[in-house]
């Protein structure tokens, strides 16, 4: 019920495109909205802004859900820290606010402040400190990374490199009311984080988003996602879906330019 009450304010944060209203949603959009409200607690604007293109909406939601929200080897706090670190590196204040607030609600307030202030090297926990450094500046993973963490955290990094860019174009600068003083923001962000934690499902079932996307060949699987896993299937299906959308929306010459630029990218 609370998630439904916040629909209008959060969707009002979206600029330049008109999201599908929940009352008008059907098919894939309605299914994604239902999962999002159940597992995340509300219609997250960074995902909902994709609703005019339902297949891409499903792909983005599946990647976010199966990396950040679904429990795994790395705890939710570590994943939120990675999301905040990538967002800080990409100068995406909206995402830093959201995921820093969630970190605080999970008991990682000092770490959230360090990430937001560009002081990740001062985090006391050595593993978390190395993770923040790695997430902010892509490169070889930290040598002390616990077993099973790399695919999950690499997935979070991949998702947020994409979402940060979409948010910077299509959303306002912060989920909080504009014009708040520094003191007011400091009071409201922890409350916002607790609200997010309260609204979402405690442990979303792995793989529930796969049914929103058609099957895809394993050739679309990223190298960091082990074959046969939910993460591999999620990113393979999402990649195929987004490629299909690009073929109908983006001219071939533009796709070639983008592919060439990405091929030369060194990760910075």
SVG drawing of the C-alpha trace seen along z (x, -y; Angstrom):
<svg xmlns="http://www.w3.org/2000/svg" viewBox="-6 -26 52 51">
<polyline fill="none" stroke="black" stroke-width="0.4" points="0.0,0.0 2.8,-2.5 4.6,-1.7 1.4,-2.6 1.1,-5.9 4.6,-7.1 4.0,-6.2 3.1,-9.7 5.9,-11.6 8.7,-9.3 7.5,-9.0 7.3,-12.8 11.1,-12.8 11.4,-11.6 12.2,-14.2 12.0,-14.2 10.1,-10.9 6.6,-10.0 6.6,-6.8 3.7,-4.4 1.2,-5.2 0.7,-2.2 -3.1,-2.4 -2.4,-2.0 0.2,0.6 -0.4,4.0 1.6,7.0 5.3,6.8 5.1,3.4 2.5,4.4 4.5,7.6 7.7,5.5 5.8,2.9 4.3,5.7 7.7,7.3 9.4,3.9 6.8,2.9 7.1,6.3 10.8,6.6 12.1,3.0 9.1,1.5 8.3,-1.2 8.5,-2.0 12.2,-2.9 12.4,-5.9 15.7,-4.8 14.0,-1.6 10.5,-3.0 11.8,-5.6 12.3,-2.7 8.6,-1.8 7.8,-3.4 10.0,-0.5 8.7,2.6 11.3,5.1 14.1,2.8 12.3,2.1 12.2,5.8 15.9,6.2 17.0,3.3 14.8,4.5 16.1,8.1 19.7,7.0 19.1,4.7 17.0,7.2 19.2,10.3 22.4,8.4 21.6,5.9 18.4,7.2 18.7,11.0 20.7,12.5 24.0,14.2 27.6,14.6 28.1,10.9 25.7,9.2 23.3,6.5 25.5,3.9 28.5,4.8 26.4,4.5 24.9,1.2 28.4,0.0 29.5,0.9 26.5,-0.8 27.3,-4.0 31.0,-3.8 30.3,-3.5 27.7,-6.3 30.2,-8.5 32.8,-7.9 30.3,-8.7 29.2,-11.8 25.5,-10.7 24.2,-12.4 20.8,-10.9 22.2,-7.3 24.7,-8.3 21.8,-9.6 19.7,-6.5 22.3,-3.9 24.2,-5.9 20.9,-6.2 20.4,-2.4 23.9,-1.8 23.2,-4.0 20.0,-2.0 22.1,1.2 24.4,-0.2 27.1,-1.5 26.7,-5.2 30.4,-6.1 31.2,-4.1 28.4,-5.8 29.8,-9.2 33.3,-8.1 32.1,-7.0 30.1,-10.2 33.0,-12.4 35.6,-10.6 37.3,-9.1 36.8,-5.4 40.5,-4.8 39.7,-5.7 37.1,-2.9 38.2,-0.7 37.3,2.7 40.1,3.7 37.9,5.9 35.2,3.2 37.9,0.6 39.4,2.6 36.0,3.2 35.2,-0.5 38.6,-1.4 38.0,1.3 34.4,0.3 35.4,-3.3 38.3,-2.7 37.8,0.5 40.7,2.9 41.8,6.2 39.6,7.3 41.0,7.1 43.2,10.1 41.4,10.7 37.9,10.8 35.9,13.7 34.9,16.6 31.7,16.0 31.7,12.2 33.2,11.3 30.3,12.2 27.8,10.6 29.8,7.4 30.8,7.2 27.1,7.4 26.3,4.5 29.2,2.5 27.9,3.2 24.3,2.2 25.2,-1.0 27.6,-2.2 24.5,-2.0 21.9,-3.4 24.1,-6.3 24.2,-7.6 20.4,-7.2 19.7,-8.9 22.0,-11.8 19.9,-12.5 16.4,-11.6 16.0,-12.2 16.3,-15.1 19.5,-15.5 18.2,-14.0 15.2,-11.9 14.8,-14.5 13.0,-17.8 15.2,-20.4 16.6,-23.3 17.1,-21.4 19.9,-22.6 22.8,-20.3 21.5,-19.8 18.0,-18.9 19.5,-16.5 21.5,-14.8 18.3,-14.2 16.2,-13.0 18.5,-10.7 18.7,-8.1 14.9,-8.2 14.7,-7.7 17.0,-4.7 15.0,-3.1 11.9,-3.5 13.5,-1.7 14.6,1.1 11.1,1.3 9.2,1.4 11.2,4.0 11.0,7.8 13.6,9.1 14.9,11.9 13.7,11.8 13.7,15.3 16.6,15.7 15.7,15.9 12.1,14.6 12.8,11.9 14.0,14.4 10.4,15.1 10.1,11.5 12.7,12.0 12.9,14.5 15.6,17.1 18.9,16.2 22.0,18.1 25.0,18.4 27.1,16.3 25.5,13.2 26.8,14.2 29.5,11.9 32.8,13.5 32.5,12.8 29.2,14.6 29.7,18.4 27.9,20.5 24.7,22.1 24.0,19.5 21.1,17.1 23.4,14.1 24.6,15.6 21.1,16.2 19.9,12.8 22.7,10.8 22.5,13.0 18.7,12.4 19.0,8.7 21.8,8.2 19.9,10.0 16.8,8.0 18.6,4.7 20.4,5.6 17.0,6.4 15.7,3.0 18.7,1.2 18.3,2.8 14.8,1.2 15.6,-2.1 19.2,-3.0 20.6,-3.3 23.3,-0.7 25.9,-3.4 25.4,-4.7 25.5,-1.2 28.9,-0.7 30.3,-3.9 29.1,-3.0 30.5,0.6 33.9,-0.8 34.0,-3.3 33.2,-0.7 35.7,1.7 38.5,-0.9 37.3,-1.8 39.8,-1.1 37.3,-1.1 37.9,-4.6"/>
</svg>
